[in-house]
Amino acid sequence: MENLDAAPERDIRRRYVIGLIARELADAVGPDHVSVDPKDLEAQADDWSWMSQYMRYKNLPHPTADIAVHPANAEEVAACVRIASDFGMPVVPRGGGSGTQGGTFAPYGGIALDLTRMNRILEIDHTSLVVTAEAGIDGPALEEELNAVGLTMPHYPGSFHFGATLGGFLAARGSGVLSTKYGKAEDLVLQVQAALPPGRLVETLPTPNHASGPDLVQVLVGSEGTLGVITQAAMQLEPLPERREFLSFGFPSISEGIEAGRRIMVGRLRPAVVRLYDEKDTQKLASWIDADVEGVLLVLMCDGPSPLVDYEVQQITQVCGEVGGTSYGPELGQLWWDRKYEPFAHGKAPAPPMVFGTTDTCARFDRLEDIYWAKKKVIEEGFAEYGATYTAHFSHWFPWGSMIYDRFYIDQAPSDPDEAMALHDRLWDAAVRASLENGGTLNEHHGVGVKLGRFMREAHGEAFDLLKSLKAAWDPDGILNPGKLGFGPPRRMN
Ligand SMILES: Cc1cc2nc3c(=O)[nH]c(=O)nc-3n(C[C@H](O)[C@H](O)[C@H](O)COP(=O)(O)OP(=O)(O)OC[C@H]3O[C@@H](n4cnc5c(N)ncnc54)[C@H](O)[C@@H]3O)c2cc1C
């Protein structure tokens, strides 16, 4: 049994070590950019996960770091990682804090590494249509600069106005509303620079397509700060489209809607937007964007040069008609586009005391409908005593399948925080297992964080050991974002 009398002594030792590390960090980044103020630490840990929102609602403290650091450039990030390595101290990177998986929580304390001072565009290569920028730049700031020269980085997540940064887009393989045509963040990235233990700064090859060994870009991308801190990235750009054309269709049921999407994609048409809403999500969307529509709704947008747009609109109209779709004209699509951030506007998004979760998954066409019905059943029947509801839309389509953006909602969380957290976990257990058992993935674009780490072995099987070996080789002390992606605590705490 632990000798409790030793605890205060341990606190004194820890305080001393934290002071020592804070002074070294101040030496590296300047004293004004290091803080141990509990308010700063709380702000750095906070994100948009249900857990975080619930803690705010209940006035409960977050698991915070011991020191917050605000480096100005990649070299300073590398210096911070070196100091952290010297002391075996965890490092928790943070971009805009718009994540939903508790990725910025610091369950083992350590250093909260705020990257938002690193917000410069380093180069716009007009010949190759590539931008290189620091990882802490936020989406709208980058997009504004690009639009001013007729270009766009076509990644518009729902969190566009929640501070999401370039590094955050890449950290969890984000999706934007145009991903069906232009790809997810992981498809847009050409090259990354990252800081790794014990303080080295590495850069991947200048192009992503090569035959020089496995692709290090795609190891760092999606690693959520557990294998390296992304300090800058080169991203593919597009010219702003000459024209955008909107379409919308109603379908008798979700089956015909999925079939329409499948035929569009396997017919190798490339609309920029394809969003199929089940009845309940159509209802929600209609109220959020103030539209008069019900039933299963499909919203599309084609963009690019006029002849291409004309061709795609004509083909899509034909396909949708063939599977029982009724055209609602372009207005609904235009309305959705104009108000696309409304469902996420502050005050409209769900919030505690509601219990909710976006359990997005991704699967091939042949599994999509089974997953949808299986998840609806486990949520609505499995949690009927709580009046749970399930809604879904299919909003990022691939040549082989689609993403299901689905959510559970329970109107009122139990008042006891432990019970509320346990109910939230049980809902996730049911939703994730229904995805995995029916051929879906653990997640599609929100990432894993602290919330879904417990499912990583179930999702990857034996291959999870390979990921763990990679983690052990690149980050032997386990200091990079410990507790995330199912990688467990830092080594020295084991
Ligand atoms: C209302 C709302 C809507 C959303 N809609 C979408 C959507 O449509 N598509 C989508 O993809 N996501 C969406 N998200 C989730 C989230 O906004 C994205 O994952 C976003 O890209 C996170 O960026 P961030 O800078 O805020 O990251 P943070 O929240 O700061 O961090 C998220 C994770 O990434 C790590 N990280 C951050 N920066 C770095 C870095 N430079 N190097 C290494 N690791 C890093 C952090 O440690 C953490 O684990 C939404 C979130 C909200 C609240």
The ligand as an ORCA input file, in Angstrom:
! r2SCAN-3c Opt
* xyz 0 1
  C     -18.366     21.817    -35.273
  C     -17.273     20.942    -35.768
  C     -17.306     20.464    -37.058
  C     -16.277     19.651    -37.535
  N     -16.301     19.250    -38.836
  C     -15.262     18.567    -39.339
  C     -15.238     18.227    -40.718
  O     -16.150     18.526    -41.487
  N     -14.157     17.546    -41.174
  C     -13.112     17.223    -40.357
  O     -12.152     16.626    -40.835
  N     -13.137     17.511    -39.048
  C     -14.163     18.190    -38.519
  N     -14.168     18.521    -37.190
  C     -13.066     18.059    -36.313
  C     -11.864     19.035    -36.221
  O     -12.267     20.337    -36.386
  C     -10.810     18.696    -37.247
  O     -10.254     17.431    -36.944
  C      -9.689     19.734    -37.352
  O      -8.930     19.435    -38.485
  C      -8.800     19.788    -36.129
  O      -7.882     20.851    -36.302
  P      -7.330     21.671    -35.053
  O      -6.242     22.546    -35.546
  O      -8.441     22.366    -34.351
  O      -6.747     20.492    -34.169
  P      -6.731     20.336    -32.582
  O      -8.107     20.180    -32.050
  O      -5.907     21.403    -31.973
  O      -5.963     18.945    -32.445
  C      -6.557     17.750    -32.880
  C      -5.519     16.622    -32.755
  O      -4.447     16.851    -33.657
  C      -3.209     17.001    -32.967
  N      -2.482     18.077    -33.649
  C      -2.908     19.340    -33.890
  N      -1.974     20.011    -34.593
  C      -0.951     19.150    -34.798
  C       0.313     19.250    -35.461
  N       0.706     20.375    -36.057
  N       1.120     18.154    -35.475
  C       0.737     17.000    -34.872
  N      -0.443     16.860    -34.242
  C      -1.264     17.920    -34.200
  C      -3.588     17.334    -31.528
  O      -2.601     16.896    -30.623
  C      -4.882     16.548    -31.374
  O      -4.586     15.217    -31.086
  C     -15.206     19.302    -36.681
  C     -15.182     19.786    -35.371
  C     -16.199     20.595    -34.912
  C     -16.141     21.122    -33.512
*
